[in-house]
């Protein structure tokens, strides 16, 4: 497969996985992927942005597709969610080599920062409450996912040298 075709295929697979994980989680644990403190398991896939830029596109498209297809999405979710995801994934890729305890801690916290600020603002606009508390709630969920499941996935990818195939 040629490189551009491989990149598109890789991004599409990541988008499909993100989309499917979000819907599966909402089916099994209703609302847990969409509340203010969301433990969105699909965000674990952000770790892939540490290894390939294709993940930036795949994650953003997967987020967009989920937000478009989810009936409870807020009106700005179609723009703000994918933008926050793209910004976080791009930042993760740029900071991927900054390691602490053999983990890219800063990179793993970027989705908490980006989503905390952007989605926190969106929640403040549509739901109310204070911007600071909304941002903290979103950031807690993001940080929890990426510092637990994300760190585990990163460790598995590195130990098994799967990053060489991405």
C-alpha positions as CSV (number, residue, x, y, z in Angstrom):
1,X,0.0,0.0,0.0
2,X,1.4,3.4,-0.8
3,X,2.2,5.8,2.0
4,X,-0.8,8.3,1.5
5,X,-3.2,5.4,1.2
6,X,-1.8,3.8,4.3
7,X,-2.1,7.1,6.2
8,X,-5.7,7.6,5.2
9,X,-6.5,4.0,6.1
10,X,-4.8,4.4,9.5
11,X,-6.7,7.6,10.3
12,X,-10.0,6.0,9.2
13,X,-9.4,3.0,11.5
14,X,-8.6,5.3,14.4
15,X,-11.7,7.3,13.7
16,X,-13.9,4.2,13.5
17,X,-12.4,2.9,16.8
18,X,-13.0,6.2,18.6
19,X,-16.5,6.4,17.3
20,X,-17.3,2.8,18.2
21,X,-15.8,3.0,21.7
22,X,-17.8,6.1,22.5
23,X,-21.1,4.6,21.4
24,X,-20.3,1.3,23.1
25,X,-19.5,3.1,26.3
26,X,-22.8,5.1,26.1
27,X,-24.7,1.9,25.5
28,X,-23.1,0.0,28.4
29,X,-22.8,3.0,30.8
30,X,-25.2,5.6,29.6
31,X,-23.9,9.2,29.9
32,X,-20.5,8.2,31.2
33,X,-18.9,9.5,27.9
34,X,-20.9,12.7,27.9
35,X,-21.2,14.1,31.4
36,X,-19.2,17.0,32.7
37,X,-16.8,14.6,34.4
38,X,-16.5,12.1,31.5
39,X,-14.4,9.0,31.6
40,X,-14.4,8.6,27.8
41,X,-12.5,5.4,27.3
42,X,-12.0,6.3,23.6
43,X,-9.7,9.1,24.7
44,X,-7.2,6.4,25.5
45,X,-6.6,6.3,21.7
46,X,-5.0,9.8,22.0
47,X,-1.9,7.9,22.9
48,X,-1.6,7.0,19.3
49,X,-0.8,10.6,18.5
50,X,2.5,10.1,20.2
51,X,3.5,7.8,17.4
52,X,1.8,9.0,14.2
53,X,0.3,12.2,12.9
54,X,-2.4,10.1,11.3
55,X,-3.9,9.8,14.8
56,X,-4.5,13.5,14.9
57,X,-6.9,13.3,11.9
58,X,-8.4,10.0,13.0
59,X,-9.1,11.2,16.6
60,X,-10.6,14.4,15.4
61,X,-12.8,12.8,12.8
62,X,-13.9,10.1,15.3
63,X,-14.8,12.8,17.8
64,X,-16.8,14.7,15.1
65,X,-18.6,11.6,14.0
66,X,-19.6,10.7,17.5
67,X,-20.7,14.2,18.3
68,X,-22.8,14.4,15.1
69,X,-24.4,11.0,15.8
70,X,-25.1,11.5,19.5
71,X,-28.5,13.0,20.1
72,X,-27.6,14.7,23.4
73,X,-24.7,16.6,21.9
74,X,-24.6,20.4,22.5
75,X,-24.8,22.6,19.4
76,X,-21.2,23.6,19.5
77,X,-20.0,20.0,20.1
78,X,-19.6,19.6,16.3
79,X,-16.9,22.3,16.3
80,X,-15.5,22.6,19.8
81,X,-15.0,18.8,20.5
82,X,-13.1,18.0,17.3
83,X,-11.1,21.2,17.6
84,X,-10.1,20.4,21.2
85,X,-9.2,16.9,20.2
86,X,-7.1,18.0,17.3
87,X,-5.3,20.6,19.4
88,X,-4.6,18.1,22.1
89,X,-3.4,15.4,19.7
90,X,-1.2,17.9,17.8
91,X,0.3,19.0,21.1
92,X,0.9,15.4,22.2
93,X,2.8,14.7,19.0
94,X,5.0,17.8,19.5
95,X,5.8,17.0,23.1
96,X,6.1,13.2,22.7
97,X,9.8,13.1,23.5
98,X,9.6,14.9,26.9
99,X,9.6,12.0,29.3
100,X,9.2,11.8,33.0
101,X,9.6,8.4,34.6
102,X,9.8,7.0,31.1
103,X,6.4,8.3,30.3
104,X,5.3,11.4,28.3
105,X,3.4,12.8,31.2
106,X,3.1,16.3,29.7
107,X,1.8,14.9,26.5
108,X,-0.7,12.7,28.4
109,X,-2.0,15.8,30.2
110,X,-2.5,17.9,27.1
111,X,-6.0,16.5,26.4
112,X,-7.0,17.4,29.9
113,X,-5.8,21.0,29.4
114,X,-7.3,21.5,25.9
115,X,-10.6,19.8,26.6
116,X,-10.8,21.3,30.0
117,X,-10.5,24.8,28.6
118,X,-12.6,24.4,25.4
119,X,-15.3,22.0,26.6
120,X,-15.4,23.7,30.0
121,X,-16.2,27.0,28.1
122,X,-18.8,25.2,26.0
123,X,-20.5,23.7,29.1
124,X,-20.5,27.2,30.7
125,X,-22.2,28.7,27.6
126,X,-24.9,26.0,27.3
127,X,-25.4,24.5,30.8
128,X,-24.3,27.3,33.1
129,X,-22.2,27.0,36.2
130,X,-18.8,28.6,36.5
131,X,-16.2,28.2,33.8
132,X,-13.5,27.2,36.3
133,X,-15.6,24.3,37.8
134,X,-16.7,23.1,34.4
135,X,-13.1,23.2,33.2
136,X,-11.9,21.3,36.2
137,X,-14.6,18.6,35.9
138,X,-13.7,18.0,32.2
139,X,-9.9,18.0,32.9
140,X,-10.4,15.5,35.8
141,X,-12.0,13.0,33.5
142,X,-9.5,13.5,30.7
143,X,-6.5,13.2,33.1
144,X,-8.0,10.1,34.7
145,X,-8.3,8.3,31.4
146,X,-5.0,9.2,30.0
147,X,-2.9,8.8,33.2
148,X,-4.4,5.3,33.8
149,X,-5.5,3.6,30.6
150,X,-3.4,5.9,28.4
151,X,-0.3,5.2,30.3
152,X,-1.0,1.5,30.2
153,X,-1.5,1.6,26.4
154,X,1.6,3.6,26.0
155,X,3.6,1.1,28.0
156,X,2.3,-1.8,26.0
157,X,3.0,-0.1,22.7
158,X,6.6,0.7,23.7
159,X,7.3,-2.7,25.4
160,X,6.0,-4.7,22.5
161,X,7.6,-2.3,20.0
162,X,4.3,-1.8,18.2
163,X,5.2,1.8,17.5
164,X,7.5,0.6,14.8
165,X,4.5,-0.5,12.8
166,X,2.6,2.8,13.1
